[in-house]
Each structure stands twice: as structure tokens, then as C-alpha cells.
Amino acid sequence: MADNEPILIPLRLETIRIAFIQLGDRVNAALRTQIGDTLRLQEQNSGVLRMLQAIQEHADVIPVDERQVMEDSIDAMIHALATATVQSDDPPPRQAIAVAHREATGRRGRPRVEIDYDFLSFGLQLRGPTGLAPVAGVAPRTIRRRALEYELVEPAAPVYTESQDEATGEVIRTYTSSTSGPVSAITDDELDQLMHHILEIFPTFGRRMIAGHLRQLGYRVPTLRIRESYNRVHGPPVSYSNTATGRQPYRVAGPNSLAHHDGQHGLRRWRIIIHAFIDGYSRFVTGIRANDNNRAATVLAVFLEDVVARHGTPRRVRGDHGTENVRVAEWMESLYGPEHGAYIWGRSVHNIRIERLWCDVTRGFGRKWSNFFLSLEYSCGLQPDLDAHIWLIHHLFLRAINQDAADWAKAWNEHKIRFDNDRTRSPRDLFFFGMIENGLRGFDAVPGTTADDDDVEDLDAYGIDWEDLHDADIMAHHTEQNADEEVDHDALQNPFSNDGPHKLSHVEVQEPLCPFTPEHVELLDAHLVANPHSESRNMNSRRAVWIEALAFCRSFYD
């Protein structure tokens, strides 16, 4: 053979080499993005075993040293996939909370089961004894007994009661069914008044959101009575049934593993931005505020004051490439370190958990305020291009918008969500019991990471619900609320594309300056206090407040 003659490599060998390299890439991607996902990791493991079989079948064309490297690598892949199958992608910093333990009483028989009082007190507000039993690892009757001992519930009526008919002397046995919890003693008239109040503030609420709002007000009302009251107050709806929301699979390790946050621009025309944070695991709204600016310091204040102080520190936060998010990103990375991936930058359309929430916020109260401000423009003299007018609507209504936001979030966190297995749970239920069942995250004095945690380095696809990216309603709402943002539809197809833009986007929302002296503002407030509609939540009454306030402000210049 001449020295310059090329060495011919068998086609089978080259094919095996290419397939082996591609297999390694797939396994590496799976180990970064599918930790704990048993089904998908098993599919990867099957591919590895098929590759091993192919190597053994074609051993005659593979050099011995190269075959040994391939087989050793495959052994390592199998071991890594097996480890990842039983490993969490976000292990808690401590063990799951023990809410029950056995304690010797000094008497014969098995030790007595003691159940944590605080757990039982709060848990019974979310679930009945049957729902609490598997969490505590005891029988439902044990939950019931401890609740009675702690005086958290009243003794139920006997299942069977006997009475004697005075005329015939016949013994009558009466059966009394149990209920899932104490029902509020409220008359139909009182319930109708509450229903009218709820629908006046949140006219688009459905049955579950109404029930959630009633629960956060302290009322437990059967579903049938809610439906009947709704029909009396509002009239029967066109369709009053379960609405399919198309919730596709989404997986994170537990509460406070990943939070999503964003700012909604539905009221931006009037220089109002709604900032919110939602826990990815439970859909629990941990913070929501309407603000008169879009500064990074404002978003950080919502995060620290509403999320961290009340609900703990998330292990990771996902947001878009907006300048308003840089302070939250800095804070997270200073806490966990730059290698943890504490803040995940991505396109806003990838932040599906909160994009879905924005649809509900708009239906719940956002569109109501948008329509209200538009009506003030059309018929009541509001000019949104005048700084003084924007200051006035903020002065009059920003606190009211935040009251609606807080009430809506409480109702949302209490409303029941239906899952594929036909069970229903509220976000508050999922957040509370998720902490107990999946480990406590976010409440360490100095939150830290573990070695296992550092294995999750490439987080481009973490916390994205890829199926929902093609939900027409969510995408249409996103486009409507972010008219200035161009959506790259091609990029939606590849979770491993380079998500980083050339520069951060900046949405300027200038806080309006007060046009009056402090003395004039005091006069305005004193005048409004005398108005009987000043504290009303009725939108027609608020329109009257605007008209009167606008006229009074004009008088300062007469």
C-alpha cells in the first residue's frame, strides 16, 4: 500500500461511532433536564442497552481499545441514568417534615400516635380526615380522634339515632350521614348578599373561584347552595360546568423549587403594571401588586416583602429578559452563588406558568379596570396623555386595584383545580402539603445548595410547559398584553436554543409627578372623604368619584 493512500474505514464502524456520539449527547441532555422523570429516563436507558447490543454484534469491526472505551462509557451511562431515576432535581435541604410520631404511655398496648397540633389545625382547613391520613401515616379515625381531643372540631351526631313513635310505640331508627367538614350556618338571604358582593367585584368568577372566595372569607358552603345562590343573583349561566383548561404535564420537585414572575402590561396605557410571583409546583400566588412604575427596585420589593418574607425563598426563579428583573436576579445569585442557576433568564413566552395566570388575572379583575378607564376616557374627561390625569387616577384607584388583586389572589389560592386523576386540590393545599410530603424548602436561616443540586446546570428548559406553548388562548392573551414584543415562533420549537438576546429589553413606565402642593392634596382627600361613594367597590360609584375629583382639581386653577 502506498504511503499516501487513504485508510478505508468500514462503513459499519463509522455508523457505530456516529450513533455512539449521538447517544452520549442524548444521555447528557437527559441527565441535565429529566432528573427524577422515571418514564423518560427509562426510555433513555433502553436506547443505551440497544447501543450495547449493537457494539457486541459488530465487535469484529471495532478496534479492541475503542470497544473497551465504548463499553466502559455505556456502563457509566447506565449507572448515571439509574441514579437520576431515584434522584430529585431539587433535593430539599432537610428531610420531609414528620407531623406524627409514636409515644409510649406506660400502659399496655401499642404506643399512642401523637399528631402535631399546628399541622392538624391548618390541615383540617384544607382537607378532611381521609385526605390528611396518608400525610400523617395514620388512619382517618386517628385524625378525627386527635381533632376532637384538641377541640378543633365538634363531635358529630351519631350515625344512627333511635326514637319511639308516641302513637304506635314503634322504634324509629334514623340515619345521619357525615360531611367532609363543618358547614357554615348562613341563610339564603345572607348567602345571596355575599354572592352579590363577590360578583360585583369579580363578575367573571365561576363556581370554584366563588367557593374559594367564600372559604377565604371564612364560609364553608356546599356546592349545590353556591349554584342555587348564583342562579338567584346572576341568573343561570349559558354553561355552568367544568371548563377544560388543558393543563399539560409540568414537573418540579416541590413548593419553592421554582418560582415564576413577570409583569403584566394590560393597564400600561394608564401607567400601571401588575407584578406577580407564582410557585411553579402548586400554582400558589405568593405575591401580586399593581405598581405605578416598572423599576427593578419595585419588582425586588414585591419579591422580598410579599414572597420571601411570607412564603420562603424559592430555590430558583424564572423570568424574562427585562431590565426590571435584574435586581431579583442579583439578589438570588448573591444568596445561592453564581453556579447554582438561581435565576433562569428566558423568553416571556416560555414562562408559561405565569402566562397562564395572566389569563385568569385579566378575566378576574384586569379587564374590569381596563374597561373602566376606557369608559372614563370616552365619557368622563380622562386624558391619559396628561401627567396630572394619570396622577389623579393613581391617587384615586391604585389602592383599590391592589385590594382587588389581593382579594383575587386569596380566592385563587383557595379555589379547587381538577387534575387528570379527577382529584381536586387548591393551590394553598398543594403548597402546604407539598412542603410536608416533598421536603421543606425556602425557610433555612442561610439557604444553601447540595452537591446533588449542583448537577442541574443547564436549566434552559427547566419549568417550561412545552405543550402549553401552543395553547392558542394563552398565546393570544400574551400577544394582546405585550403588543410591543415580537414573538419568535421558530425559537419556540427548540428548548436548547440560545435564549440570550443581544441586550435586555426595557419597558419604560414613568411614575407621574404630583401636580399639587401637599396642602392641595390634603384638601382633595378631605373633600373625597365626605363623598358617600369614596369607599364603594361599585364601578358606577367609582365613576362618580372620578367625576367629582376631576371637577374639584379643576377648581384649583379657577
Secondary structure as GFF3:
##gff-version 3
##sequence-region A 1 558
A	DSSP	alpha_helix	11	33	.	.	.	ID=ss1
A	DSSP	alpha_helix	38	57	.	.	.	ID=ss2
A	DSSP	three_ten_helix	59	61	.	.	.	ID=ss3
A	DSSP	alpha_helix	64	85	.	.	.	ID=ss4
A	DSSP	beta_strand	100	103	.	.	.	ID=ss5
A	DSSP	beta_strand	112	115	.	.	.	ID=ss6
A	DSSP	alpha_helix	117	123	.	.	.	ID=ss7
A	DSSP	alpha_helix	129	136	.	.	.	ID=ss8
A	DSSP	alpha_helix	140	149	.	.	.	ID=ss9
A	DSSP	beta_strand	160	164	.	.	.	ID=ss10
A	DSSP	beta_strand	171	175	.	.	.	ID=ss11
A	DSSP	alpha_helix	188	201	.	.	.	ID=ss12
A	DSSP	alpha_helix	207	216	.	.	.	ID=ss13
A	DSSP	alpha_helix	223	234	.	.	.	ID=ss14
A	DSSP	beta_strand	258	264	.	.	.	ID=ss15
A	DSSP	three_ten_helix	268	270	.	.	.	ID=ss16
A	DSSP	beta_strand	273	279	.	.	.	ID=ss17
A	DSSP	beta_strand	285	291	.	.	.	ID=ss18
A	DSSP	alpha_helix	296	302	.	.	.	ID=ss19
A	DSSP	pi_helix	303	308	.	.	.	ID=ss20
A	DSSP	alpha_helix	309	311	.	.	.	ID=ss21
A	DSSP	beta_strand	316	319	.	.	.	ID=ss22
A	DSSP	three_ten_helix	323	325	.	.	.	ID=ss23
A	DSSP	alpha_helix	326	336	.	.	.	ID=ss24
A	DSSP	beta_strand	343	345	.	.	.	ID=ss25
A	DSSP	three_ten_helix	348	350	.	.	.	ID=ss26
A	DSSP	alpha_helix	352	361	.	.	.	ID=ss27
A	DSSP	pi_helix	362	366	.	.	.	ID=ss28
A	DSSP	alpha_helix	367	379	.	.	.	ID=ss29
A	DSSP	alpha_helix	387	414	.	.	.	ID=ss30
A	DSSP	beta_strand	417	418	.	.	.	ID=ss31
A	DSSP	beta_strand	424	425	.	.	.	ID=ss32
A	DSSP	alpha_helix	427	438	.	.	.	ID=ss33
A	DSSP	three_ten_helix	453	455	.	.	.	ID=ss34
A	DSSP	three_ten_helix	466	470	.	.	.	ID=ss35
A	DSSP	alpha_helix	472	481	.	.	.	ID=ss36
A	DSSP	three_ten_helix	490	493	.	.	.	ID=ss37
A	DSSP	alpha_helix	518	529	.	.	.	ID=ss38
A	DSSP	alpha_helix	539	555	.	.	.	ID=ss39
###
